[in-house]
Amino acid sequence: MEKFRTINIDRKFIESNRDIVFNAWTSLWRDSFWEFYCDGDIDYDIPYLLGIVDHGVGYAVFDEDEIVALMFGSTEKFPKALSQEEVNFFKVVRNSYKKIAFLQELVVSPEYRGLGIGSMLCKRFIEYCSDKKFDAIILYTHIDSPSIWLYKQLGFDMVDTFYVTLDYPEGKIEPRSYFVKKIRS
Ligand SMILES: CC(C)(COP(=O)(O)OP(=O)(O)OC[C@H]1O[C@@H](n2cnc3c(N)ncnc32)[C@H](O)[C@@H]1OP(=O)(O)O)[C@@H](O)C(=O)NCCC(=O)NCCS
């Protein structure tokens, strides 16, 4: 683990390393569970990532010059709700906690999994949120995602599971599990 360098990435970093970040982002997802969604190209691009870091944090893990993992978390903005059930879920969380962060994206290159990188990144985000006096962190993921093990180990409670219809790939129905980790009472 010591051989990997983790850095915080913000708007400035992304803008001056556009290609590196974009290529890492798309290839990490292409190598991951993108087959759940579609076989085509990934349209999440740099504006999407800038939108997250403008209201949150990003981390990149390097093995020498190569980015082998990325994580992004929002600390101000909730994601756009895609269904009435999601609207209700966000409402319930908002009624329960004042300051809520959202763990939005986490991906580790397949050859680097099982080394503790995903867990190290989540812990870093949890620590950041705790330092900033957040009350809870929420996240959701595909019900078959391997990350569920990791989130449970880190104290996230699965609150609900329901289906949403995605904007992209348009019309695709995704079964999602929703998690909350309470940081302060
Ligand atoms: C989920 C993911 C981020 C985990 O990253 P990682 O660096 O391999 O995770 P870690 O090495 O820190 O593992 C943490 C724990 O999760 C568990 N875990 C991770 N992947 C697992 C799997 N496929 N099955 C069972 N347990 C798993 C491990 O048991 C580990 O616990 P341990 O330390 O007691 O052994 C990585 O598999 C990934 O990028 N997957 C594809 C993208 C994705 O699903 N992202 C999350 C959606 S938002």
The ligand as an ORCA input file, in Angstrom:
! r2SCAN-3c Opt
* xyz 0 1
  C     -15.668     -2.196     -4.829
  C     -14.217     -1.815     -5.031
  C     -14.079     -0.305     -5.039
  C     -13.422     -2.404     -3.834
  O     -12.092     -1.913     -3.913
  P     -10.866     -2.733     -3.300
  O      -9.682     -1.847     -3.304
  O     -10.734     -4.037     -3.963
  O     -11.391     -2.974     -1.818
  P     -10.526     -3.397     -0.555
  O      -9.305     -4.142     -0.986
  O     -10.307     -2.177      0.276
  O     -11.513     -4.387      0.167
  C     -12.260     -3.988      1.278
  C     -13.087     -5.139      1.793
  O     -14.169     -5.399      0.919
  C     -14.269     -6.788      0.672
  N     -14.471     -7.006     -0.766
  C     -13.996     -6.227     -1.779
  N     -14.402     -6.765     -2.968
  C     -15.124     -7.869     -2.681
  C     -15.800     -8.841     -3.456
  N     -15.794     -8.809     -4.797
  N     -16.438     -9.834     -2.809
  C     -16.423     -9.911     -1.457
  N     -15.806     -9.017     -0.675
  C     -15.167     -8.015     -1.276
  C     -12.979     -7.437      1.068
  O     -13.312     -8.591      1.796
  C     -12.273     -6.420      1.920
  O     -12.343     -6.820      3.229
  P     -11.021     -7.400      3.976
  O     -10.085     -6.234      4.038
  O     -11.554     -7.829      5.309
  O     -10.533     -8.505      3.129
  C     -13.656     -2.442     -6.341
  O     -13.977     -3.803     -6.367
  C     -14.241     -1.792     -7.602
  O     -13.722     -0.780     -8.072
  N     -15.315     -2.388     -8.159
  C     -15.959     -1.883     -9.372
  C     -16.565     -0.518     -9.193
  C     -17.621     -0.477     -8.104
  O     -18.372     -1.410     -7.892
  N     -17.653      0.665     -7.416
  C     -18.586      0.954     -6.366
  C     -19.862      1.406     -6.924
  S     -20.267      3.003     -6.405
*
